[in-house]
Amino acid sequence: MEQNFKNLRIVVKVGTSTLTREDGALNLRSIDHLARVLSDLHGMGHEIILVSSGAIAIGAGKLRMPGRPTELRIKQAAAAVGQCEMMHIYDKFFGEYGHTVAQILLSGEDVAHKRRASHLSGTFSALLELKCIPIVNENDSVSSAEIETGREKILGDNDTLSAIVARLCGADLLVLLSDIDGLYDSDPRKNPDAHLIPHVSELTPEIYGLAGGAGSSWGTGGMSTKLAAASVALTNGFDMVITNGARMEDLYDIALGKSIGTRFSKTH
């Protein structure tokens, strides 16, 4: 599947495991690499929107917590600290490559309410028109209570959030940068003979059956949340790719339609 796409609107979601080290501290080398590649893609004419996890983990690290907090109010406090730190770092690194970033914090109500969603679409459109790179996260400091109690559970993870953002923006492509190469026919962490599935055109019961649990100790997502995002993509007519965040240069080939990771699309 090698199509020479031009001027794509691309949503890139980066997970906590890519942004932080095992102890929750910021992985500045990885963040710099991400900013450089996305800035280059932006310079090539693509419109870029970044959905970033990591606020709670980064905040917990800055507050010198021994691990990811479990108490809701402490999670929300860590998220408030982490958002500030994360945007400071993104602004610094993207600024080094000559690009302006903007922060958008979303809650479930924002995307569920028709008028709010319309305003959000307009905001994204204006920011992209102004050559900004929007950086999106869920507003954990105020919305986590609803998510964790099961009320208003519209977002709940940044894989789903990124798919909703892609839908709101009319994106051509959603890329989920993870700590795994893509969707496998069995768990590659347990089975060395597991095979990567390069393309999925339909989410069958067999595909859903391949989803496992959460990944790293600092993150919250797993393959099941990525398949939920893929369902949004396939329903709304944009491609989605799961790929390894450790190889960010692959974003260039993904934008060209080359077979990297697992691509979810209706056509080959």
N, C-alpha and C positions, 0 to 999 in steps of 0.2 A: 504494500500500500504506500506508494511513493507519489504524492501529489505535491506540486510546487505551489503551496499556499502563499498568498501575499496579504500583508496587512491584516492579520488575524487579530481578533479581540480574544485575549487569552487570560483566563483566571488560573493562577498558580496557588495551590494550597501547600504550605510547608508545615510539617508536624513538629511537635515538641522535641522529638528525638533527633531531628536534624539541627535544631537551633541551640540545644543545650548538651552539656556533657552528662556523664552518669550521675554526678553529684548535683545536677540542676544548674550549675554555673553556665553562663553564656558561652557558646562556642563561636567566638568572634571570627575565627578563620572561615567557618562555614557560612556565617552571615555575610561576610565580605564577599565570598565566592558567589552567593546567591544574588547580592546586590549588583555585582559586576555582570553576571550573565543576564539578569533581567534588564539592566540598563542597556546592555548591548542589543538585546532583542527589541527594546523600545526604540533605540536608535536606528534599527533596521526598518522601522515603520509599523511594528506591531503595537497594539494597545495592551497594556499590562495592568492587571489587578491582582494584588497579592492578598491572600487570606492567610493570616498567620496565627498559629497556635503559640502557646508558650507563656502566656501572661502569669498564670499561677505558678508555674515552675520557676520562671525567672524571678518573680517576686519572692518566692520562698527561698531561692538562693541568695538574693540580695539581703533578705532578712535573717540569713544564716540558720534557717530551719533545717533539721536533720533529714527531712524528706518531704514529699508532697503532703500538705495538711489534709486532715480528714473532716475537721469541724467546719461547717458551712461558713460561719462568720469569719473564720480565719482564712478560708479559701478566698472569700470575697476581698478581704483585706490584702492578701497576697496578690490578687489580681490587680487591685488598684495600684500597688507599688510596681508590679511587673509591667503593666501597660505603659506607665511613665518611662520606665527604663528601656523597654523594648522600642518605643517610638523615638526616644533619644538616639538609640543606636542606629535604627533604620535611617533616621534623618541624617545622621553623620555619614553613614556609608553610601547611601544613595546620593547625598550631596557631593561626595568625593568624585562621583561619576557624572555630575552635572545634572541630576534630576531632582525634582521636587516631589515630595510625598505628602499624602493627606491621610488623616486617620478617620475611619468610620467605625463606630461601635454600634452593633445591632442587638436587638432583643427579638424574641418570638413575636411580640405584638407588632413590631415594625414591619415584618414581612407578611404577617397574616392580615393586617388591616389594608384594604384596597387603596385607600387614599395615601396612607403612609408609604406603601410599596411604590406607588406612582411617583411620589416625591423622591424616594430613594433612587429610582431609575433615572429621574431627572438630574439628581446630584451626581451620580456616577457619570452620566453623559457629559455634564458640564466639566467635571474634573478631567475626563479623558480628552475633551475638546481643548482644555487648557494645558494639555501635555503633562498632567500630573500622573503619578502612580498611586492610586488609592490603596491603602493598607487597611484590611478589614479584620475585625475580631468580634466575637460575641461579647456583649457588655456584661461580663461575669460578675462585676461588682453589684449589679442590681438584679440580674436575671437568673442567677444560679438557684435561688430559692425555689422558683417556679419549676425549673428543670428538674431539680433533685427530688421534689415532692411529687413529680408527675403531672403537675398542672401546667397548661400552656406549653406542653413539650413539643415545640415546633422545630427548634434547632437541636440543642442538646449535645452536639459535637461539631467540630469544625469541618469534617468531611461533608456532612449534610449542609452546613452553612455555606460552604464554598459552592455547592451545586445550586443552592437557592440564589446566591449572588450571581452565578453564571446565568441563571434563568432571568433574573432581574435586569442584567446588563445586556442580554441578547448576545452572549459570548459564542464564539465559534468552537472554543476548545477549553476544557478544564483539565488541568494536570495536578494530580495528587502526588507530591513528593513524600515518600515514606521511607521506612527503614527496611523495605523489602522490594525486590525487583518487580513484582507484579502479582497476579493471581496464579497460584499453582494448583495442580491436580491433587496435591496432598501437602501437608505442612513441611516446607523445606528445612525448618529448624529440627525436625525429628526424622525426616526421611531424605537422605542424601540423593536418592534417585527421583525426587519430585521433579516434575516438568512444568515449565512456565507455559501458561496459556496465552498466546500472543493476541488473540482477538475474540471478543464476545459480542454477538449481535442480539442475543436474547437472554434475559435472566430467567433461566429455567430452575426448577427445584434442585436439579443436580448442581447447578452453579451456586445457588444459595447454600447448599450442603457443604461447600468447600470453605465457607467462612469460619474463621477461628475466633478466639477471644482477643482481649486487648494486647497491645505490644509491650512497649517499654514501661518501666515502673513510674515514669514521670508523665507519660501520655495517657490518654483515655480511649483513643480510637483503636479499632481493629479492622479486619477485613469486612465484617458485617456492616460497619458504618460506611465503608467505601462502596459496598454493593448498593446500599441505600442511596448514596450519591449517584451511582451509575444508573439507578432507576429513574432519577430526576433527569439525568442527561439524555437517556434514551427516549423518555417520554417527551422531552422538549426539543429534541432534534439537534443537540450539539454533542461532539465527541468528548470522551473522557479517557484519560490515560493514567494508570498507576505505574509509577516508576521509582527508582531508588534515588533519594535525595543526596546520596554520597557521590553521584555522577551528574552534577548539574549541567555539564556541557551537553548532555543528552537532550536538553530542552531545544537546542537548535534543530536536531534531527526530528524531534517530535513535531515541531512547528512545520516541518516539511512533509509530514505525514509518514515518515519512515517507521518501521516496526521496532519500537522500543517499549519494553515493559508489556503491559496488557492494555490494549485499546478497546474501549466499549463504543461501538458505533453500529448503525443499522446496516452499513455497507462495508465491504472490504476495500 
